[in-house]
Structures are given as C-alpha cells and as structure tokens.
Amino acid sequence: MHFVKAAVSNGFLIAVLSHALVGISLVWDKVLLNRPMTKNLASYVFWLGAISIFGLALLPFGFKRPELLWAVLGFTAGLLDLIASFFYYWALKSGEASEELAAMGGFAPVATALIAIPLLDQPIGGQLLGFGLMTAGGFIMFFAEKRPLRTMLPKIVLAASGFGLMNVLQKMVFNHLNFVTGYVFFTLGTTAGALFMLIPPDWRRQIFEHSEEAPPRSKLWYMVNRFTAGLGSFLGVYAVSLTNPAIVEAISGLRYVIVFAGAYAVTKLRPSWFREDFRWPVLTAKVTATALVVAGLVITGLRGGNTAGGP
C-alpha cells in the first residue's frame, strides 16, 4: 500500500506513464489520419476536445470555488491545449509520425522552460542534465532527415509554444488550487475550444459530415484511441500538479521513442497503413536520439524528478 501511495504521488513516474500512453495513441492516430473516413482534421480535433467534458465527473471529489484569477487561468490553459493540439495533429497528418512529432520533444520543453523563467522559481526543476539530454534527443530526431523547414516549422513552433504556455499556466493554477478544482476549469476550457470550432460554417459542415460518414468500426477505434490518449493527457496534467512542467514536457521524449518504434513496426509489417523512411543514416540518427532520451529519463529518475516549480 505504501508503494502504491508513493507511486501515485511521484510526478516523474506519472509523467512517464502519461507519455507512454500518449505515444501509443499517436501511432494509431497516424493510421486513422491516413484513412478516408477519419482523416478530416477539423472533425478529428473537435471530438478530441468535446469528449474532455467527461472530466467534469471529478466535480464531487474535491471541487472548491476558486478565486476568479485562477479559474480564468485554468480555463485559458484548457483552451490553449486544444489550439496547440490542432497544430500538433496537423503536423502528424502532413508528415512522418516519428520525425515531425519528435520535434515537439525538442521545441516544447524549451518553450516551456523559457516561458517559465519569469513565472516559476525553478524553470527546469534543477534537472539540467536530464532535461538537456531528453531535449537534445527530440532535436536530433527532428533533424534526422532534411525536410522543408519553411512548411514544417510554423506548425511545430505554434504547437510547442501553445503547449509550453499551457504547461506553465497549469502549474501556476495547481500551485494555488487543488488538483480537482484546477482540472475542472482546464476541462471547461478544452470543451469550450471544441464548441468554438462549430462557429465557422465550413468547419461545422466538415465535423458533422465526416462524423456521419465514418463507418462504425472507424468510430469504435477512434473512441478507444481517444480514451487511451485522454487517460494519458489526464495523467500528464496530474504530473504537472506534482512536479516541474518543463521536466514533464521533456519526458515527452519517451512518447517519440514509442512513436519511432511503432512507426518502424508498421512500416515493416503493415506498410499499407503508412510508410516512413528508415534508411540507415536516418535510422542511425533516430536510434541515437532514442538513446539520449532514455539516458535523460534514467538520470532524471535517479536524481529525483519530483521537484516542483514554485510560483
């Protein structure tokens, strides 16, 4: 029982589990976004945000009325999450899963740390070496292949900046509110973002038309995958409430290790789903990046990755 309590209160372990689940879901996201009935980006992101309303189920378990400032910041963090997710899945849809999303493993932790400097006491939680290794692994994965930066970088930078600001706002809220109260307002912001997507007529038409056209099997797998991603996202928010947001974001390198392994397996075993480039120079770079991420995880874990960033 003591071990379970210790694990539940360890932000590093929760973050590792969170990013592992998200990594698994991202591989399947790539498969779904290549299928005719589930590849519409607006519809995909809308339902991602809409099902977050189930987070309100936590209301009876400790919700307390907060000050207006923290309620607004929590809501804003949730809204930023959906905006950043739009660019995140746009990158996934348009590029190679293991490469474009791995860039987030480099850009997002740096964005989080830079935004945290004026707002939190410990921008990277005193874990410079582990943070540096995990972030370097993300950048190496990104530059493993030469692709047009002009078309790739805007989506990645916007997503990374959005997630970075979201992480810092979450931490500020959790420094003043309990987890349930902060998460409820975060959920409301994400749900509101989904509802805003219904305002443009073109998006509204795409959302409902593609939702009706998708066969039951596609809808089932989409919902199963959304549950997996939702659980991973929930644990990620919980990890931010326990430890430093830049460290939680740096651990996201783990999800790209999983994406890399999953993309390699799909390319070799189910190329009809999607194919990626795994020539030896590219493969060597991605294996090196994976080793750096794993080394960073080990060092951060051994040094105690549970350092929280104060207000």
C-alpha positions in Angstrom: 0.0 0.0 0.0 2.9 2.4 0.8 4.4 1.6 -2.6 1.2 2.5 -4.4 0.8 5.8 -2.5 4.4 6.7 -3.2 4.0 5.9 -6.9 0.7 7.9 -7.2 2.4 10.9 -5.6 5.6 10.7 -7.8 5.3 13.2 -10.6 8.2 11.6 -12.6 6.6 8.2 -12.7 3.1 9.6 -13.5 4.7 11.6 -16.4 6.4 8.5 -17.8 3.1 6.6 -17.8 1.3 9.5 -19.3 3.7 9.9 -22.2 3.9 6.2 -22.8 0.1 6.1 -23.3 0.1 9.2 -25.5 2.9 7.7 -27.6 0.9 4.5 -28.2 -2.2 6.6 -29.2 -0.1 8.7 -31.6 0.9 5.7 -33.6 -2.7 4.8 -34.1 -3.6 8.4 -34.7 -1.3 8.4 -37.7 -3.1 5.3 -39.0 -6.5 6.9 -38.6 -5.5 10.2 -40.1 -4.5 8.4 -43.3 -7.9 6.7 -43.6 -10.5 8.4 -45.8 -13.3 8.4 -43.2 -11.2 9.7 -40.3 -8.6 12.0 -41.9 -10.5 15.2 -41.6 -8.5 17.4 -39.2 -11.3 19.7 -38.0 -13.6 16.8 -37.2 -10.7 14.8 -35.5 -9.7 17.7 -33.2 -13.3 18.7 -32.4 -14.1 15.3 -31.0 -10.8 15.3 -29.1 -11.9 18.4 -27.3 -15.6 17.5 -27.0 -15.1 14.3 -25.1 -13.0 16.1 -22.5 -16.3 17.2 -21.0 -16.2 13.9 -19.1 -13.5 15.5 -16.9 -16.4 17.2 -15.0 -17.1 13.8 -13.4 -14.4 14.8 -10.9 -16.7 17.6 -9.5 -17.9 15.6 -6.5 -14.3 14.6 -5.5 -13.0 17.9 -4.0 -14.1 20.8 -6.2 -13.9 24.1 -4.4 -14.9 27.5 -5.6 -11.7 29.3 -6.6 -10.7 33.0 -7.0 -11.6 34.4 -10.4 -8.0 34.8 -11.5 -7.1 31.1 -11.1 -10.4 30.0 -12.7 -9.6 32.1 -15.7 -6.0 30.9 -16.0 -7.2 27.3 -15.7 -9.8 27.8 -18.4 -7.2 29.6 -20.6 -4.8 26.6 -20.2 -7.6 24.2 -21.4 -8.3 26.5 -24.4 -4.6 26.6 -25.3 -4.5 22.8 -25.1 -7.0 22.4 -27.9 -5.4 25.2 -30.0 -2.0 23.6 -29.7 -3.4 20.2 -30.4 -4.8 21.4 -33.7 -1.3 22.3 -34.9 0.1 19.2 -33.3 -2.3 16.9 -35.3 -1.8 19.0 -38.4 1.9 18.2 -38.2 1.1 14.5 -37.6 -1.3 14.4 -40.6 1.1 16.1 -43.0 4.4 14.5 -42.1 6.2 11.4 -40.8 5.0 10.5 -37.3 8.4 9.7 -35.8 10.0 12.8 -37.3 7.5 15.7 -37.1 6.2 14.8 -33.7 9.6 14.1 -32.3 10.4 17.8 -33.0 7.9 18.5 -30.2 10.3 16.6 -27.9 12.8 19.3 -28.6 10.8 22.5 -29.1 8.1 22.1 -26.4 10.4 21.6 -23.4 12.5 24.6 -24.4 9.3 26.7 -24.9 8.0 25.6 -21.5 11.3 26.4 -19.8 11.6 29.9 -21.4 8.0 30.8 -20.6 8.6 29.5 -17.0 11.6 31.7 -16.3 9.7 34.8 -15.3 6.8 32.9 -13.8 8.2 30.0 -11.8 11.1 29.8 -9.3 12.6 26.7 -10.9 12.1 26.7 -14.7 13.5 23.2 -15.2 13.3 21.9 -11.6 17.1 21.7 -11.1 17.4 18.8 -13.6 19.6 20.5 -16.2 21.5 17.3 -17.4 18.4 15.1 -17.7 16.4 17.9 -19.3 19.2 18.6 -21.8 19.6 15.0 -22.8 15.9 14.5 -23.4 15.5 17.7 -25.3 18.6 17.0 -27.4 17.1 13.7 -28.3 14.0 15.4 -29.6 16.0 17.8 -31.8 18.2 15.1 -33.2 15.1 13.1 -34.1 13.7 16.2 -35.8 16.8 16.9 -37.9 17.3 13.2 -38.8 16.0 14.0 -42.3 16.2 17.1 -44.3 12.7 18.3 -44.9 11.4 21.8 -46.0 11.7 23.8 -42.7 9.5 26.5 -44.3 6.5 24.3 -44.3 7.2 22.3 -41.2 8.4 24.8 -38.6 5.4 27.1 -38.3 3.1 24.2 -37.2 5.6 22.8 -34.8 6.6 26.2 -33.2 2.9 27.2 -32.8 2.1 23.9 -31.2 5.2 23.9 -28.9 4.5 27.5 -27.8 0.9 26.7 -27.1 1.8 23.6 -25.0 4.6 25.5 -23.3 2.3 28.3 -22.1 -0.4 25.8 -21.2 2.0 23.8 -19.0 3.2 26.9 -17.1 -0.4 28.2 -16.6 -1.4 24.8 -15.3 1.4 24.8 -12.8 0.5 28.3 -11.6 -3.1 27.2 -11.1 -2.1 24.0 -9.3 0.2 26.0 -7.0 -2.9 27.8 -5.7 -5.8 25.3 -6.2 -6.2 21.6 -5.5 -6.0 19.2 -8.5 -9.7 18.6 -8.9 -10.6 22.3 -9.0 -7.8 23.1 -11.4 -8.6 20.2 -13.7 -12.3 21.1 -13.9 -11.6 24.5 -15.2 -9.0 23.1 -17.6 -11.6 20.7 -18.9 -14.1 23.5 -19.4 -11.6 25.5 -21.4 -10.9 22.5 -23.7 -14.6 21.8 -24.2 -15.2 25.5 -25.0 -12.4 25.3 -27.6 -14.2 22.4 -29.3 -17.5 24.4 -29.3 -15.8 27.4 -30.9 -14.8 25.1 -33.7 -18.5 24.9 -34.7 -18.7 28.6 -35.4 -17.1 28.6 -38.9 -19.7 27.1 -41.3 -17.1 25.2 -43.2 -15.6 23.5 -40.2 -19.1 22.8 -38.8 -20.1 21.1 -42.1 -16.8 19.1 -42.1 -17.3 18.0 -38.5 -20.8 16.6 -38.8 -20.5 15.3 -42.4 -17.3 13.3 -41.6 -18.7 12.1 -38.3 -21.8 10.7 -40.1 -19.8 9.1 -43.0 -17.3 7.3 -40.8 -18.2 3.6 -40.5 -18.9 2.1 -37.1 -15.6 0.3 -37.0 -13.7 3.5 -37.5 -15.7 5.3 -34.9 -15.1 2.5 -32.4 -11.3 2.5 -32.9 -11.3 6.3 -32.8 -13.1 6.3 -29.4 -10.8 3.6 -28.0 -7.8 5.6 -29.1 -9.3 8.8 -27.7 -9.8 7.1 -24.3 -6.1 6.0 -24.3 -5.0 9.5 -25.3 -7.4 11.0 -22.8 -6.1 8.9 -19.9 -2.5 9.8 -20.9 -3.5 13.5 -21.1 -5.2 13.4 -17.7 -2.1 11.8 -16.1 0.1 14.4 -17.8 -2.0 17.2 -16.1 -1.7 15.4 -12.8 2.1 15.1 -13.2 2.3 18.9 -13.8 0.4 19.3 -10.5 3.1 17.2 -8.8 6.4 18.3 -10.4 8.1 20.8 -12.7 6.2 21.4 -16.0 9.4 21.6 -18.1 10.5 18.2 -16.8 7.1 16.7 -17.6 7.4 18.2 -21.1 11.0 16.9 -21.5 9.8 13.4 -20.6 7.6 13.7 -23.7 10.7 12.4 -25.5 9.5 9.0 -24.3 6.4 9.2 -26.5 8.5 9.8 -29.5 10.6 6.8 -28.8 7.4 4.8 -28.8 6.2 6.5 -32.0 9.6 5.7 -33.6 9.4 2.1 -32.6 5.7 1.9 -33.6 6.3 3.6 -37.0 9.2 1.2 -37.7 7.0 -1.8 -36.9 4.1 -0.5 -39.0 6.4 0.3 -42.0 7.9 -3.2 -41.9 4.8 -5.2 -41.0 1.8 -3.2 -42.3 3.1 -0.8 -44.9 -0.4 -0.3 -46.3 -1.3 1.6 -43.1 1.6 4.1 -43.6 5.3 4.1 -44.5 8.2 6.1 -43.2 11.8 6.5 -44.3 14.2 4.2 -42.4 17.3 4.3 -44.5 20.5 3.6 -42.5 21.6 7.2 -42.0 18.1 8.2 -40.8 17.8 5.0 -38.6 21.2 5.7 -37.0 20.2 9.3 -36.1 16.8 8.2 -34.7 18.4 5.4 -32.6 21.0 7.9 -31.3 18.1 10.3 -30.4 16.3 7.4 -28.6 19.4 6.6 -26.6 19.7 10.2 -25.5 16.0 10.3 -24.4 16.4 7.1 -22.4 19.6 8.3 -20.8 17.8 11.6 -19.8 14.9 9.6 -18.3 17.3 7.4 -16.3 19.3 10.4 -15.0 16.2 12.4 -14.1 14.7 9.4 -12.4 17.8 8.6 -10.4 18.3 12.2 -9.3 14.6 12.5 -8.3 12.4 14.1 -10.9 9.8 15.2 -8.5 10.9 18.8 -8.0 8.0 21.2 -8.2 8.3 24.7 -9.7 7.1 27.3 -7.3 5.1 30.4 -8.3 
